[in-house]
Each structure stands twice: as structure tokens, then as C-alpha cells.
């Protein structure tokens, strides 16, 4: 008879493909943990993983659940209500193995001779760039009266969204720890996310607190990572904020792109034309043309020198130089660590960098899923004085786009 394996909660959520690879058993205890995690608000990546897990379970011909209860009796010194301990008892009583990457659980399994499958997975710790707090208004005032203390234990350039503890839907303030001082993002008029204007794009106002933080990071940090689902505003926030610098401070916008066909799409074959013509026909070119009112509008900005577009394939030997430059790395979820490293090594002191993408959902080649440059950049740069990172949380494009995220 084929060996059966219990799956712990973390593996089940993060690597549901183990259900195909092993003869798995999912206990009611693990299922209950998944359902509790599903109710956790504000963690869209986790919610997405759970939806994917449910879809996976729905495709299985044999449902792997075992809803029997189990009393923990193996060791009087262990917590009898702790799920990991119950899994050890369950496996011991039924001759099952356990699939886990939890070191403590592996040690417990070895104590009782239970076979362990250690599924390799990343040690990456997600960093959204902000934390959410609920405070009474007077507590916020008391805290801000001593701004030189890092009251909220934030990383350098990490943001704090402060909601009213009496009415959590009310935003009291957005704060940032800059390494020396806790500061509010309110402007001199006391406004959060005030509208700003450019001649090309007219007025733009951020639609939520996450876009407010992204705009602040672009303005105040040399390097900013903006992540988020399709329709969350990565491109429009980046372009409007960058263009304000182009018009008002004479920056040049240089766009690095790595044209990668969308996963599962049928490629159209080789594009004709020169380098710029091929970029115009890529997904990056399509997006840029839509923002600048068509190809003629984009070409006008290129001709007058406000924009330059470079593929990663041509970056070796390039240098942003001494002039004011904003480098925008488009769809950076499709960059390996080496490619993103190459791009960042082109950057001089007078250059701002914006790296946008969504490595949770939109990676278009397996190599970028397993060797993702945005993840590695976050690990290396987070907490540094010149770096900020924001994961946008809300889809604003349309109701259809928001609902389609569940597909």
C-alpha cells in the first residue's frame, strides 16, 4: 500500500502541488488553521495562496481530507492542544509520514520514528513596506510629541498606517521612520495625498493610503519598489510622480524593460523593425503607448529627449551619468537576480530608480519565479536609508478587474 503523508499548514498553503506529488492526507486541524488564516485581513498574498489551494483541492479526484479527531497522549510535557503535536500523534497512530519544512516539527517526528519529507522552499520573508496600527487619537498625539523615538519599531523608511481604534475605517495619519525621526506624511496644509498636476497628465490624486506611501517613497528615496496586483495603480502612480519630476525638476525618464511574453500566451514570432520598433510592439510598449495617448505621443517625448527606452539586453556598458535621471524598471517580476543587479549597477548618484512588478501573481517564466530579482533586491535593500518599498493592496481599475483577481 502506498505510503500516506500528512501535510502541515504552511506547506499546504505555499506549495499545494505536493498534493500531486505525494499521497497526502489533510487533517481537520490543518483545514481549520487554513480557514482561520483566510479570515486574516490585509494580507492579499496569503488570500491569493489560499484561493489557489482551494482551486487545487477542487480539481482532485480523491479528496484527501481525514476529519477524525485525535487526542494527544505521546508526551505529557508537550502541549496537547498544539496542532503540530496533534499531527505527530496522528502520524504515529496511523503510520503516516509528515511533509513539513518546520524544523521543530521535524525533530519531534524523528523522536517517534516518523518519516519526514522536507520540501525545499524559499526562506524569503515578505516585506510590504508598511505596518497597520489602531490607536486612539490622543495616543497618536502623545507619540508624535516625541518624534525622535521609534515608537512603532519600524525599519528605516518603513511606513505606519494609523487607523482610529474607535473607528478602524478612519485613517488618522500615515507615518514614516527615516532612521532619526518619526514623521507624518501630511503636507504643510495638513493634507494626506493632495492632488498634484503636470502639464501632460493634468491632475492626479492617490486613491488610497498605499498609493500615498508609494508617491512619498518615489519623492524621498533614491530607490523604490512598488508591488501590487494588476489594476492596483503601479504604472499610473509611477508615471504621474515621475513626470512631475520631469517637468518641474528637469529629470529625464529612462525606461528599462525586459520584454517577456505573458505566461500561457501564444507568441507571434519575430517582430520586425529596429530595437525601438520591437519595444513598441512588446507589452511594455503597449502599456506606455496607452499612457501617452498612442504611439505618436510616446514618440514625441522620445524625440524631444524626455524619455529613453532601453532593453535589458543592451544595458552592459550603459551609465545614467551625471544628469538628473529617473530609471523606471517595468514589469520587474520578470527579472532574475542577475538581470536586476545589472540594472542597478548602471545607476549613478543623481538617479532615482522605480522598480515595479508583482512577483506574487504575474511572473511569466519559471526562472523568474525561482530566481526573482525583486525578492532579492528587497532582501538586500530593505532597511537601507535610500530604499523604500510598498505593496499596493487595492484594485482600482474596475469592478471587473477586481473580481477577476479571484480567477
C-alpha positions in Angstrom: 0.0 0.0 0.0 1.3 3.5 -0.9 2.7 5.5 2.0 0.5 8.4 3.1 1.8 11.7 4.3 0.2 14.4 6.5 0.7 17.9 5.2 1.3 20.8 7.6 -0.5 24.1 7.1 2.4 26.1 5.8 3.3 23.6 3.1 -0.3 23.2 2.1 -0.8 26.9 1.5 2.5 27.7 -0.1 3.1 24.5 -2.1 -0.2 22.9 -2.9 1.4 21.0 -5.7 2.6 18.5 -3.1 -1.0 17.1 -3.3 0.0 15.9 -6.8 3.4 14.6 -5.8 2.5 12.6 -2.7 -0.3 10.5 -1.3 -1.4 13.2 1.0 -3.8 13.4 4.0 -5.2 16.8 5.2 -6.4 16.7 8.8 -9.3 18.7 10.1 -6.8 20.5 12.3 -4.9 21.8 9.3 -8.1 22.6 7.5 -9.3 24.7 10.5 -6.0 26.6 10.5 -6.3 27.4 6.8 -9.9 28.7 7.4 -8.7 30.9 10.2 -5.9 32.3 8.1 -8.4 33.0 5.3 -10.1 35.5 7.6 -6.9 37.4 8.2 -7.4 40.9 6.7 -4.9 42.9 4.9 -2.7 40.1 3.6 -3.6 39.8 -0.1 -0.7 37.5 -0.9 -2.0 35.0 1.7 -5.5 35.3 0.5 -4.4 34.6 -3.1 -2.4 31.5 -2.0 -5.5 30.1 -0.1 -7.7 30.7 -3.2 -5.2 28.8 -5.3 -5.1 26.0 -2.7 -8.9 25.7 -2.8 -8.9 25.6 -6.6 -6.3 22.8 -6.4 -8.4 20.8 -4.0 -11.5 21.2 -6.2 -9.6 19.6 -9.1 -8.6 16.4 -7.2 -10.5 13.2 -8.0 -10.0 11.9 -4.5 -10.4 14.4 -1.6 -7.5 13.9 0.8 -9.3 15.1 4.0 -9.3 13.0 7.2 -11.7 14.6 9.6 -11.2 12.2 12.5 -10.3 13.7 15.9 -7.1 12.8 17.7 -6.2 13.0 21.4 -2.5 13.8 22.1 -1.0 11.3 24.5 2.6 10.7 23.3 4.3 13.1 25.7 3.0 14.6 28.9 5.4 17.6 28.6 4.1 18.7 25.2 1.0 20.9 24.7 -1.8 18.6 23.9 -3.7 21.3 22.0 -0.9 22.4 19.8 -1.6 21.4 16.2 1.9 20.3 15.3 1.9 17.9 18.3 -1.5 16.5 17.2 -0.1 15.9 13.8 2.8 13.9 15.3 0.2 11.8 17.2 -2.0 11.4 14.1 1.0 10.2 12.0 2.3 7.9 14.8 -1.1 6.2 15.2 -1.8 5.7 11.5 1.7 5.0 10.2 1.8 8.2 8.2 4.8 10.4 7.2 4.7 14.2 7.5 5.5 16.8 4.9 6.9 19.9 6.5 9.7 22.5 6.5 9.3 23.3 10.2 12.5 22.4 12.0 10.8 21.8 15.4 8.2 19.5 13.9 10.9 17.5 12.1 12.7 17.0 15.4 9.5 15.8 17.0 8.9 13.4 14.2 12.4 11.9 14.5 11.7 11.3 18.2 8.9 8.9 17.3 10.4 7.4 14.1 8.0 9.3 11.8 9.3 9.7 8.2 9.6 13.4 7.2 9.6 14.9 3.7 11.3 18.2 3.8 10.0 20.2 0.8 12.5 22.7 -0.4 11.2 26.3 -0.2 12.4 29.8 -0.1 13.4 31.5 3.2 12.2 34.8 1.8 10.3 36.9 4.3 7.8 39.1 2.7 8.1 42.9 3.3 5.2 45.1 2.4 6.9 48.3 3.4 4.3 49.3 5.9 2.5 48.2 9.1 -1.0 48.9 10.2 -1.9 50.1 13.7 -5.1 51.1 15.5 -4.6 54.0 18.0 -6.7 56.4 19.9 -6.3 59.9 18.6 -4.8 61.2 21.9 -2.2 58.3 21.8 -1.1 59.4 18.4 -0.6 63.0 19.6 1.4 61.7 22.6 3.6 59.6 20.4 4.2 62.4 17.9 5.2 64.7 20.7 8.3 62.6 21.0 9.2 62.1 17.3 12.8 61.1 17.9 11.8 57.8 19.4 10.9 54.8 17.1 7.7 54.1 19.0 6.4 51.6 16.4 9.6 49.6 15.8 9.7 50.5 12.1 12.6 49.8 9.7 14.2 52.8 8.1 11.8 54.2 5.5 9.0 51.8 6.6 5.6 53.3 6.9 2.9 53.1 9.6 -0.8 53.4 8.7 -2.6 54.7 11.8 -6.3 54.0 12.0 -8.6 55.2 14.7 -9.1 52.5 17.3 -12.7 53.7 17.9 -13.5 53.5 14.2 -10.9 51.4 12.3 -12.2 52.7 8.9 -11.0 56.2 9.7 -7.4 57.0 8.7 -5.8 59.2 11.3 -2.3 59.6 9.8 0.5 57.9 7.8 3.9 58.0 9.5 7.4 57.1 8.4 10.6 56.4 10.4 13.5 57.9 8.5 16.1 56.5 10.8 16.2 59.5 13.0 12.7 60.8 13.3 9.1 59.6 13.1 7.4 61.9 10.6 3.9 62.4 9.3 3.1 62.4 5.5 0.7 65.3 5.9 1.8 68.3 3.9 2.1 71.8 5.1 -1.7 72.3 4.8 -2.3 69.2 6.9 -3.4 67.1 3.8 -2.7 63.5 3.1 -2.4 62.6 -0.6 -3.1 66.0 -2.0 -3.7 66.2 -5.8 -0.7 67.4 -7.9 -0.6 68.5 -11.5 1.5 68.0 -14.6 1.0 69.7 -18.0 0.9 66.3 -19.8 -1.3 64.3 -17.5 -3.2 67.1 -15.7 -4.3 66.4 -12.1 -3.6 63.2 -10.2 -4.6 62.3 -6.7 -3.7 59.0 -5.0 -6.8 56.8 -4.4 -5.8 55.2 -1.1 -3.1 55.2 1.6 -1.0 52.7 -0.2 -0.6 55.0 -3.2 0.1 57.9 -0.9 3.0 56.0 0.5 4.3 54.9 -2.9 4.3 58.6 -4.1 6.2 59.7 -0.9 8.8 56.9 -1.4 9.5 57.9 -5.0 9.8 61.6 -4.0 12.1 61.0 -0.9 14.1 57.8 -1.7 16.6 57.1 -4.3 15.3 53.6 -4.9 11.6 52.5 -4.6 10.0 49.1 -5.2 6.3 49.2 -6.0 4.4 45.9 -6.0 0.7 45.1 -6.4 -1.9 43.2 -8.4 -2.9 44.2 -11.9 -5.0 47.4 -11.6 -3.7 48.5 -8.2 -2.0 51.5 -9.8 1.7 50.7 -10.1 2.1 52.3 -13.5 -0.1 55.3 -13.1 1.4 56.2 -9.7 4.9 55.8 -11.1 4.3 57.7 -14.3 2.5 60.7 -12.7 5.0 61.0 -9.9 8.0 60.6 -12.2 6.6 63.0 -14.8 6.2 65.7 -12.1 10.0 65.4 -11.7 10.5 65.5 -15.4 8.5 68.8 -15.8 9.4 70.6 -12.6 13.0 69.4 -12.0 14.2 68.6 -15.5 14.7 64.9 -14.9 14.9 62.5 -17.9 12.8 59.3 -17.7 14.8 56.2 -18.8 12.8 53.0 -19.0 14.5 49.6 -18.6 12.4 46.7 -19.9 12.8 43.0 -20.4 10.1 42.1 -22.9 8.7 38.8 -21.8 5.6 37.2 -23.4 2.8 36.7 -21.0 2.6 33.2 -19.5 0.5 30.8 -21.4 0.1 33.2 -24.3 0.9 32.3 -27.9 3.9 34.2 -29.2 3.5 36.0 -32.6 7.0 35.2 -33.8 9.7 37.7 -34.5 8.8 41.4 -34.6 10.0 43.4 -37.5 11.8 46.8 -37.3 14.7 48.3 -35.2 15.1 48.0 -31.5 12.7 50.8 -30.7 10.1 49.4 -33.1 10.3 46.0 -31.4 9.9 47.5 -28.0 6.9 49.4 -29.2 5.3 46.1 -30.2 6.0 44.5 -26.8 3.8 44.5 -23.7 5.9 47.3 -22.2 5.5 49.4 -25.4 1.7 48.7 -25.4 1.4 49.9 -21.8 3.5 53.1 -22.5 1.5 54.0 -25.6 -1.7 53.7 -23.7 -0.4 56.2 -21.0 0.9 58.7 -23.6 -2.1 58.7 -25.8 -0.8 56.5 -28.5 2.5 55.8 -30.3 2.7 59.4 -31.7 2.5 60.8 -28.2 5.2 58.5 -26.9 7.5 59.1 -29.8 7.2 62.9 -29.3 8.5 62.6 -25.8 11.3 60.3 -27.0 12.3 62.7 -29.8 12.4 65.8 -27.5 14.6 63.8 -25.1 12.2 63.4 -22.1 12.1 59.6 -22.5 14.6 56.9 -23.4 13.7 53.2 -23.6 16.3 50.5 -23.2 16.0 46.7 -23.2 18.0 44.8 -20.5 19.8 43.0 -23.4 21.6 46.3 -24.2 22.4 47.6 -20.7 26.0 46.4 -20.4 28.2 49.5 -20.7 25.4 51.9 -20.1 25.6 54.5 -17.3 23.0 57.0 -16.2 25.7 59.7 -15.9 25.7 63.0 -14.0 22.4 64.4 -15.3 19.2 64.1 -13.4 17.6 60.8 -14.4 14.7 58.6 -13.3 15.1 54.9 -14.2 11.8 53.0 -14.3 12.2 49.3 -14.4 8.9 47.9 -15.9 7.4 44.6 -15.1 10.3 43.7 -12.9 8.8 40.5 -11.7 10.2 39.2 -14.9 13.8 39.9 -13.9 16.2 37.4 -12.4 18.6 38.5 -9.6 21.4 38.8 -12.1 19.4 41.0 -14.5 18.1 43.3 -11.8 21.6 43.5 -10.4 22.9 44.5 -13.8 20.2 47.3 -14.0 21.0 48.6 -10.5 24.7 48.7 -11.3 24.0 51.2 -14.1 22.8 53.8 -11.6 24.7 56.9 -10.7 24.2 59.2 -7.7 21.9 61.7 -9.5 19.5 58.9 -10.5 16.2 57.9 -8.9 15.0 54.3 -9.5 11.5 52.9 -9.5 11.1 49.1 -9.8 7.6 47.9 -10.3 6.0 44.5 -10.7 4.1 41.7 -8.9 6.1 38.5 -8.2 3.1 37.0 -6.4 0.9 36.7 -9.4 2.4 37.8 -12.7 5.7 36.0 -13.2 5.8 34.8 -16.8 8.7 32.4 -16.8 9.6 29.7 -14.2 13.2 31.0 -14.0 11.9 34.3 -12.6 9.7 32.5 -10.1 12.6 30.6 -8.6 15.3 33.3 -9.0 13.4 36.5 -8.6 15.3 39.8 -8.7 12.6 41.9 -6.9 12.6 39.5 -4.0 16.4 39.5 -3.8 16.5 43.3 -4.1 14.1 43.6 -1.2 16.1 41.3 1.0 19.3 43.3 0.3 18.0 46.8 0.4 15.2 46.8 3.0 16.1 49.0 6.0 18.7 51.0 4.0 18.5 54.8 4.1 18.0 55.1 0.3 15.3 52.4 -0.1 11.5 52.3 0.2 9.1 49.5 -0.7 5.3 49.5 -0.9 2.9 46.7 -1.8 -0.3 48.3 -3.2 -3.3 46.5 -1.8 -6.4 47.6 -3.7 -7.5 47.2 -7.3 -8.9 50.4 -8.7 -9.1 49.7 -12.4 -12.7 48.4 -12.4 -15.1 46.1 -10.6 -14.4 43.5 -13.3 -10.6 43.7 -12.7 -11.1 43.3 -9.0 -13.4 40.3 -9.3 -11.2 38.8 -12.0 -8.4 38.5 -9.4 -10.3 35.5 -7.9 -10.0 33.6 -11.2 
